[in-house]
Amino acid sequence: MTETWTDWPAPSLDDFATLARRAFDDLPDLFRQAAGEVVIRIDDFADDQTLDDLGIEDPFGLTGLYSGVDIGRRDAMGPAAEPSRVFLYRRPILDEWCERGDVGLYELIAHVLIHEIGHHLGLSDDDIDAIEDAAGD
C-alpha cells in the first residue's frame, strides 16, 4: 500500500513551535539579536477579543500578530513594558499553506515570524513589504 499525505496527521502546535524555533535560529545574527527577548507563542487561532479588536470576523484571516511595544517606542526610564510576543496561528497558516500549494510549511511559518518580528523592530507593513520586495530582486 502506498502512503499518501492523508496518512499523516496535521502538524501539531508542538510541530509548529519546532519549525518556528528553527526559523528563528536561521535568522541572520543581527536580526535575531535585535529581536532579543521576544517570546514566540503558537496558538490554533487568535482569541475572540483579539479578532474583535482588529475588526477581523474570520479567524482564518489572521496568521500572526505582534503584541507589545516596539523597540523604537520604549522608554528606558518608564515602567517596564509588557513582554513582547509574536503569535503564530496554526490553523490559518495551515489553511494558507494548503490553499497556496506553492510554498513549504517551514517557509510560510518563517515568513509570518519574520513579518511579526519586523513589527517588534518598529517596521510598518509597508516597510516589511518593501524589504521583502528588495530581497526578492
C-alpha positions, 0 to 999 in steps of 0.5 A: 500500500502506498502512503499518501499525505492523508496518512499523516496527521496535521502538524501539531502546535508542538510541530509548529513551535519546532519549525518556528524555533528553527526559523528563528535560529536561521535568522541572520545574527543581527536580526535575531539579536535585535529581536532579543527577548521576544517570546514566540507563542503558537496558538490554533487561532487568535482569541475572540477579543483579539479578532474583535479588536482588529475588526477581523470576523474570520479567524482564518484571516489572521496568521500572526500578530505582534503584541507589545511595544516596539523597540523604537517606542520604549522608554528606558526610564518608564515602567517596564513594558509588557513582554513582547510576543509574536503569535503564530496561528496554526490553523490559518497558516495551515489553511494558507499553506494548503490553499497556496500549494506553492510554498513549504510549511517551514517557509510560510511559518518563517515568513509570518515570524519574520513579518511579526518580528519586523513589527517588534523592530518598529517596521510598518507593513509597508516597510516589511513589504518593501524589504521583502520586495528588495530581497526578492530582486 
